[in-house]
Structure formats: structure tokens, C-alpha cells
Amino acid sequence: MRNKQTLLRNLPAVDKLLQSAPFLDLAADIPHALQLEACQATVECLRREILGRPEAFTAADLDIDSVAQRAAEQARQLHRPNLRPVINATGTLLHTNLGRAPLSDAALQAVERVSRGYSNLEFDLDNGGRGHRYSHVEDLLCKLTGAEAATVVNNNAGAVLLALTALAKGREAIVSRGELVEIGGAFRIPEVMAAGGVQLREVGATNKTHLRDYRAAIGEQTGLLLKVHTSNYRIVGFSEAVPAADLVGLAAEHGLPVLEDLGSGMLIDLTEYGLPHEPTVAETVAAGVDLVTFSGDKLLGGPQAGLIVGRREAIDKIRRHPMARAMRIDKMTLAALEATLRPYLDRERALREIPVLRMLAESAGNLRRRCRKLAATLKKTCGGHVTVEILAEVSRVGGGALPLTELPGWALALSLPDGSVEALAARLRQGEPPLVGRIQNDQLLLNPRTVLPEEEPLLCRCLAAALNAPDH
Ligand SMILES: *Cc1c(COP(=O)(O)O)cnc(C)c1O
């Protein structure tokens, strides 16, 4: 008991800690409020540890220097940004939890150029009057898709909601039972429709819907025909869906519009890189679909955005809708989006410059070479601590796109003598920057497909730090 009291008395006071050498070093960088919080928390934590296990302490543990070091480390943690870069070694290209598409250099530069000062966001430089924010991407989107008009909102979920409500509020939208998609969390087609004041009219069966099913459902109440890309699942086997062109023909007989939610949407055909054939946005527009919506940050490889292209009249209805204002895209996103779209005017350039497309196109041979190089470096820096193998490993597109597609490649497989890769994975997540891989059969797999080449030295440093940590 006396020992406890003595230890507690020896705890440095908060104001002494704030005056100590480690804190004088931090003073210029870290706000005083965070320094104070860190000192208070550290002292409180030590107090509880002393009350719990006094025998674990010596007087030296409580000297001002060692307590100040601990508190300063905590202050640095408190000051670290919450949202920060992570190295994605999962091999999943559009990992929604890791921020989906990484942006191209051009997109990043555009954000910086446009948002550091002022811009012509809604200012017409020719006549000095008011301009339109959507004009910066509309022509590009029309060129790339063949559409008459285009607009953009915050994300594709918003685009679908807005398009549904602008075209069919108070009426019915006819959709196949095979396409009542749920896209992660709260985005479900039936619920989006309800939110937009549109009645759902389901037709067909889960596995098969025919044109005659749509025809039989058309009536007084019909507002539009909706087609939804089954992004994150596939109905395989005895199944059938109606092609967009056939729906367009039927809709035209009744003077109805067709809306297609393409989900990821692709501006260029990527079958040569092992992706299944999917209609591109241009093909969907050419089929006569009135409005096509797709995401900016899926396979397009840009910032989060919802792109809407189609007929001028339908796009005008969307733009004029009051809800459009609530979903309007900001200048940074718009800058990144324009810079992402421009290279698509030249397919080869898009494949070279847009990170998601580069990752998609990287050959298995190249991935294997990168694995060999990384393995050699790891052997030098982390030698005795870890066994490194190179395994065949597939990548997935992710982000709810192309669920059955597997991109063949290679990965590093790390195993530890004591088998505890969970602990290694946890240390890597806590590292700076955090590194995220995938655990499989007691091995930690690191897939270089989603690691930017310039991140490789950093990846090796992260591994060395985690493997050579003292508690390891
Ligand atoms: C991903 C997806 C959405 C949602 O798009 P966000 O840009 O994430 O809002 C909507 N519909 C389909 C079919 C999708 O695949």
C-alpha cells in the first residue's frame, strides 16, 4: 500500500510534462489542446496501471523523461490525420473500404490547380457572365459516349435516384425481378424507388424476364422502363434478360423513356484484359436508352461521382429538378473528373495514364517479376523473421463490379515460424503508412497488382518495421 502511494506521488504533474524537453520540441507543430489531452491521458493511464499492478513499476518508470516520451508519442498520435493513405496489397482493384479508384497524376494536379485559388467553376470567361458548372465535362462526356447531353452528380446512387424521380415520380417504373439489386448497405433498387416517389412494378422471374413480361405490365400508370446492371452478382444457368435495344423498341411504341443504371460503366472495351464483354456506355447510348447512369470511381478510374448521359430533353429535366442542387458535384471532384475523362479520347493514353486501367492491364509475368524483386529485398531486410514464397493468386475487380472476373497474377505469401500472421497483419495496419493484405491458410498474401510501383520501397520499409519490431 505504501508502495502504491509512493508511486502515485511520484507521477509527474501535467504542467511539468508540458514544460519538458520532448514537449518543447512539439510545441510548434501540435496544438496545445492536444498536448494537454495527451499528458492528462498518459498520467491517468499510469495512475490506473499503478493501482492495478504496483509491482510492475519502478521509480525509473515514472521519471519525467520517460513519462514525457510516452505522452509526446500519444500527442503525435492525436495529431495524426484520421483519413490517411494506405497501401492496398489485397489485389482488389476497387476496394470500396480503401477508397475505390486511385486517381491519376493529371487528376491530382487538376484538383490542386483548380482549388488552390479561384476558378471559372460557374463563370463564363468569354462574356463575363454566369457559366455552368456542368459545362466543363458535358462536351467530353458527349464525345466519349455519343450522347446528346450529359450531367454529373455526387455518386451513381444519387444519379439513379434523381433520374427516377425526375422522369417518373408518382408513376410506375417497370423492372425485371432479376435486377432488384442491393449495392452494399442501404442502396437497394426497390428502396431507392420508394425514396424517389416511384412505384416499383416487378416483372418476370428471378432467372428469366422476357420482353412480353414488360409489355404486359405497361399501362396508364407506367412512367419508365428501368434496366439495372447486376453488378455484384450473376444469375447463371437457365437465365435470360432483355437486351437494352429491345426494351427501347418496346418503350418507343408507348412513348416511354428507358433508364439504364450501368453501375460501373466502361468507356472502352476491356475484353482483351480478361474482362467479360459488357456493353460500353457508348454501346448503351447507341441502343437508344434515354438515360444511362454510371459511377466515376469504379472502372472509369476517377473520383466519386455519378455520371448521367442521354437525350437532351431527359437531361434537362434532371438538371432542373430541385433535388439536383442537393446532389451537386463540387469543384475538386469536377476537376479530377475532367482530367480523368480527357485521356479517354485516346484509348492507349487512357490505358497508360489511369491507374485502375494500368492495374487491370498488368500482365501476370510482370507481377511475378515484381514479386521476385520484393522477395529479394525482404530476404535482405527481414531475413530470419519471415518465410517468403511467391504464389499464383487471382485479383478481383471489387467495388461491386464484375463479381465473377478473376485476373490471374502472383502474390508474396509471408509465413512466420510461430504461425501468427494475424498479429503481423495487425502491426502492418498500425504502421505508417498502414499496409493491408489478405490472410489465407496462415499466410499473409501481398498482391502487387494494387500496389503502385512507387509504393514498393515503402512497402518494404513497412514490412521491415513490423517484422523487426521488438515485441516480435
Ligand atoms: C455501384 C453501383 C451503384 C452505386 O454507385 P455509387 O457510385 O457507389 O453511388 C448503383 N447501381 C449499380 C448497379 C452499381 O453497381
The ligand as an SDF file (V2000), in Angstrom:
LIG
                    3D

 15 15  0  0  0  0  0  0  0  0999 V2000
  -22.0540    0.7250  -57.6200 C   0  0  0  0  0  0  0  0  0  0  0  0
  -23.4450    0.7900  -58.1440 C   0  0  0  0  0  0  0  0  0  0  0  0
  -24.3130    1.8140  -57.7570 C   0  0  0  0  0  0  0  0  0  0  0  0
  -23.8930    2.8660  -56.7910 C   0  0  0  0  0  0  0  0  0  0  0  0
  -22.9110    3.6790  -57.3370 O   0  0  0  0  0  0  0  0  0  0  0  0
  -22.0820    4.6870  -56.3760 P   0  0  0  0  0  0  0  0  0  0  0  0
  -21.2650    5.4800  -57.3250 O   0  0  0  0  0  0  0  0  0  0  0  0
  -21.3020    3.8320  -55.4540 O   0  0  0  0  0  0  0  0  0  0  0  0
  -23.0900    5.5080  -55.6590 O   0  0  0  0  0  0  0  0  0  0  0  0
  -25.5830    1.8310  -58.2740 C   0  0  0  0  0  0  0  0  0  0  0  0
  -26.0030    0.8700  -59.1320 N   0  0  0  0  0  0  0  0  0  0  0  0
  -25.2060   -0.1370  -59.5330 C   0  0  0  0  0  0  0  0  0  0  0  0
  -25.7450   -1.1740  -60.4740 C   0  0  0  0  0  0  0  0  0  0  0  0
  -23.8890   -0.2060  -59.0410 C   0  0  0  0  0  0  0  0  0  0  0  0
  -23.0870   -1.2020  -59.4280 O   0  0  0  0  0  0  0  0  0  0  0  0
  1  2  1  0
  2  3  1  0
  2 14  2  0
  3  4  1  0
  3 10  2  0
  4  5  1  0
  5  6  1  0
  6  7  2  0
  6  8  1  0
  6  9  1  0
 10 11  1  0
 11 12  2  0
 12 13  1  0
 12 14  1  0
 14 15  1  0
M  END
$$$$
